[in-house]
C-alpha cells in the first residue's frame, strides 16, 4: 500500500477563488492496481518519478504513458484512471485539490477532446511548489492557508505561462530558459531597435554573437516562439500604441515594414483576434 507521507485539508473558504482545499505528497511503493478518480474539485497532480499510464473521461479511452516531472490538470468532476502496475521501486507523487478553477484561465488549457492538460516540467519548478504546499499543510495546518495558497498561485501561473507544444501537452520553461535572460534578452532588444526595418535572421544572429542555426534552435527553447513571431508580436504591440495616438493604418504600416495596410490589418487580427478598427472601438467604449 502507498502511505501518504504528508497531507492536509483546509477549511472551505467560499469567498476565496481559487482556493486550495488539500495538498498531499506521497512516497512509497507503487500500488499493483488501477486507481479510479472522480474528484469534486479541480485537481492538479505531479509525478516526480515514472507513473505508468493514465486515461481520461471513459473506461475505454486510450491509455497514455506518463513519465517523471509531469503535471496533470483536471477540471472538477473529471473521471480518470491511473495504472502504475508493473513499475518497481518507489513512487513519489503530489497533488493539490482546489476550488474555483473556472475563471482563472485554466479552463482554456483543457481541450474538450482530451479532458485534461499534460505539462512537462523539465526544470522541476512546479514540483517544488507542490512540495512546499504539502509541507506548509503538515507544519502549519489551518494557519498555513495563505502560504499554501501562494504555492497554488505559483503553480497556476506556471501552467498559464507554459508553452503549448501539441495536443494536450504543454512545457513549463526551466528557470535558466526564462524569457528576458541571456540570448532571449539580446534578441528582443535588437528587434525592438529595428521594428521599422526589414529584419533578417543572419543580422539578428550576428548581433547576438551566435550562428543562425544556434539562434533558430536556442531562441524558441528560451522564449517559446520563433524570432519572427516575436518580431511580429512586438510590431503589433507598437501598432496598438500608434493606433491609440490616432495614426492612420497606412502610416503605421509604412513605419513598421508591413507591405500594405491590408497586410497589417490581417496580421493584427491574427495576433489579437480582432481588427485594428474593432480594437480602437473596444477601447473607446471602456
C-alpha positions in Angstrom: 0.0 0.0 0.0 1.1 3.6 -0.7 1.4 5.5 2.5 0.7 9.2 2.4 3.7 11.0 3.9 2.2 14.4 4.0 -1.5 15.5 3.7 -3.7 18.4 4.9 -7.2 19.5 4.0 -8.1 23.2 4.7 -11.5 24.5 5.7 -13.8 25.7 2.9 -13.3 29.4 2.2 -16.1 30.3 -0.2 -15.1 33.9 -0.5 -11.7 33.0 -1.9 -11.4 31.8 -5.5 -9.4 29.9 -6.5 -8.9 28.4 -3.0 -6.6 25.5 -2.1 -8.6 22.6 -0.4 -6.0 19.9 0.0 -2.3 19.3 -0.6 -0.6 15.9 -0.4 2.8 14.4 -1.1 3.3 10.6 -1.3 6.4 8.5 -1.2 6.3 4.7 -1.2 5.9 1.5 -3.3 3.7 1.5 -6.4 0.3 0.0 -5.9 -0.4 -3.0 -8.0 -3.9 -1.9 -9.1 -5.7 0.6 -11.3 -7.0 3.7 -9.5 -10.2 5.4 -10.5 -10.7 9.1 -9.6 -13.7 11.4 -9.8 -12.8 14.5 -7.7 -15.4 17.1 -6.6 -12.8 19.9 -7.1 -10.2 20.8 -9.6 -7.1 18.7 -9.3 -3.5 19.3 -10.4 -1.2 16.5 -9.6 2.5 15.9 -10.1 4.8 12.9 -10.7 8.4 13.1 -9.6 9.1 9.6 -10.7 7.7 7.4 -13.6 4.0 7.0 -13.2 2.7 4.4 -15.7 -0.4 5.1 -17.7 -3.4 7.5 -17.5 -6.7 7.6 -19.3 -9.4 10.3 -19.0 -13.2 10.5 -19.5 -14.2 7.0 -20.4 -13.2 3.4 -19.3 -12.2 2.6 -22.9 -10.3 5.8 -23.6 -6.8 5.5 -24.9 -4.1 4.9 -22.2 -1.3 7.5 -22.3 2.1 7.0 -20.8 3.3 9.4 -18.1 6.9 10.0 -17.2 8.6 11.8 -14.3 8.4 15.6 -13.8 5.0 15.9 -15.3 1.8 17.6 -14.0 -1.8 16.9 -15.0 -4.6 19.4 -14.7 -8.2 18.0 -14.3 -11.4 20.1 -14.1 -13.8 19.3 -11.3 -15.9 16.2 -11.8 -13.3 14.7 -14.1 -13.2 11.0 -14.4 -9.7 9.5 -14.8 -7.8 6.3 -14.2 -4.2 5.7 -13.2 -2.4 2.4 -13.9 1.1 2.1 -12.2 1.1 -1.7 -12.5 4.4 -3.3 -13.4 6.5 -0.4 -12.1 9.1 -1.2 -9.4 10.9 1.0 -6.9 9.3 3.9 -5.0 6.7 6.2 -6.3 6.9 9.9 -5.5 3.8 11.9 -6.3 2.0 15.0 -5.1 -1.4 16.7 -5.7 -3.5 19.7 -4.9 -7.2 19.9 -4.9 -8.6 23.4 -5.2 -12.0 25.1 -5.7 -12.8 27.8 -8.2 -10.6 26.9 -11.1 -13.0 28.2 -13.7 -12.3 31.9 -14.3 -8.6 31.7 -13.7 -7.8 31.0 -17.3 -7.0 27.3 -16.7 -10.2 26.2 -18.4 -8.8 27.4 -21.8 -5.9 24.9 -21.4 -8.3 21.9 -21.3 -9.0 20.6 -24.8 -12.5 19.0 -24.8 -11.1 16.2 -26.9 -8.8 15.1 -24.1 -10.5 16.4 -21.0 -7.3 17.4 -19.2 -3.9 19.1 -19.8 -0.5 17.5 -19.5 2.6 19.6 -18.5 6.2 18.8 -18.9 8.4 20.3 -16.1 12.0 19.7 -17.1 13.3 22.1 -14.5 11.2 20.9 -11.7 9.8 24.3 -11.0 6.2 23.2 -10.4 7.3 20.2 -8.4 9.0 22.5 -5.9 5.7 24.3 -5.4 3.8 21.1 -4.8 6.3 20.1 -2.1 6.1 23.5 -0.4 2.3 23.4 -0.3 2.3 19.9 1.3 4.9 20.9 3.8 3.0 24.0 4.8 -0.1 21.9 5.5 1.9 19.5 7.7 3.8 22.2 9.6 1.2 24.9 10.0 -2.2 23.3 9.3 -5.1 25.8 9.1 -2.8 28.7 9.9 -0.7 28.0 6.8 -3.6 28.5 4.4 -2.3 31.7 2.8 1.2 30.3 2.4 -0.2 27.2 0.7 -2.5 29.4 -1.4 0.6 31.2 -2.5 2.1 27.9 -3.7 -1.1 27.2 -5.6 -0.9 30.7 -7.2 2.6 29.9 -8.4 1.5 26.6 -9.9 -1.4 28.3 -11.7 1.0 31.0 -13.1 3.4 28.3 -14.3 0.6 26.4 -16.0 -0.8 29.5 -17.7 2.7 30.6 -18.9 3.6 27.1 -20.2 4.3 26.7 -23.9 1.7 24.7 -25.9 3.8 22.1 -27.7 0.9 20.0 -29.2 -2.5 18.4 -28.5 -3.0 18.4 -24.7 0.7 18.9 -23.9 2.4 22.0 -22.5 6.0 22.7 -21.4 6.9 24.7 -18.4 10.1 26.7 -19.0 13.1 25.8 -16.9 14.4 28.6 -14.7 17.5 29.1 -16.8 15.5 29.3 -20.0 13.0 32.0 -19.0 12.4 34.9 -21.3 14.5 38.0 -20.6 17.7 36.1 -19.8 20.8 35.6 -22.0 20.1 35.1 -25.7 16.4 35.9 -25.4 17.0 39.3 -23.9 19.7 40.2 -26.5 17.4 39.2 -29.4 14.4 41.1 -28.1 16.5 44.3 -27.6 17.7 44.0 -31.2 14.2 43.5 -32.6 12.8 46.4 -30.6 15.5 48.7 -32.2 14.7 47.5 -35.7 10.9 47.4 -35.8 10.8 49.7 -38.8 13.4 47.8 -40.8 13.5 44.5 -42.7 14.9 42.0 -40.2 16.9 39.0 -41.3 17.9 36.2 -39.1 21.6 36.5 -40.0 21.6 40.1 -38.8 20.0 39.1 -35.5 22.4 36.2 -35.1 25.4 38.4 -35.8 24.2 41.0 -33.2 23.8 38.2 -30.6 27.2 36.6 -31.5 25.8 33.2 -32.5 25.2 31.3 -35.7 21.9 31.3 -37.5 21.5 27.6 -36.6 22.1 28.3 -32.9 19.7 31.2 -33.0 17.0 29.1 -34.7 17.2 26.4 -32.1 18.1 28.2 -28.8 15.8 31.2 -29.1 12.5 29.2 -29.3 13.7 27.0 -26.5 14.2 30.0 -24.3 11.1 32.1 -25.3 8.6 29.6 -26.6 8.3 31.3 -30.0 10.4 31.9 -33.1 12.4 35.1 -33.7 10.0 36.2 -36.4 7.0 35.6 -34.3 8.5 37.7 -31.6 9.1 40.4 -34.2 5.5 40.3 -35.3 4.2 40.4 -31.7 6.4 43.5 -30.9 5.3 45.2 -34.1 1.6 44.6 -33.2 2.2 45.9 -29.7 3.7 49.1 -31.2 0.8 49.2 -33.7 -1.7 49.4 -30.8 0.2 52.3 -29.2 0.2 54.2 -32.5 -3.5 53.5 -33.1 -4.3 55.0 -29.7 -2.4 58.1 -30.8 -4.7 58.4 -33.8 -2.3 57.5 -36.5 -3.8 56.0 -39.7 -3.2 52.4 -40.6 -1.3 53.3 -43.8 1.2 55.4 -41.9 1.7 52.7 -39.3 2.2 50.0 -42.0 4.9 52.2 -43.6 6.6 52.7 -40.3 6.7 49.1 -39.3 7.7 47.5 -42.6 4.3 46.0 -43.5 3.7 45.7 -47.2 0.3 47.4 -47.1 -2.4 48.4 -44.6 -4.3 45.3 -45.6 -1.2 43.2 -44.6 -1.0 44.9 -41.3 -4.8 44.6 -40.6 -4.7 40.9 -41.4 -1.7 40.3 -39.2 -3.2 42.4 -36.4 -6.4 40.3 -36.5 -4.4 37.0 -36.5 -2.4 38.1 -33.4 -5.1 39.9 -31.4 -8.3 38.2 -32.5 -9.9 41.4 -33.7 -9.3 44.0 -36.4 -7.5 47.3 -35.7 -10.8 49.2 -36.1 -12.5 46.9 -33.6 -9.6 47.3 -31.2 -9.9 51.0 -31.2 -13.7 50.9 -30.9 -13.5 48.5 -27.9 -11.1 50.8 -26.1 -13.3 53.8 -26.8 -16.2 52.1 -25.1 -14.3 51.5 -21.9 
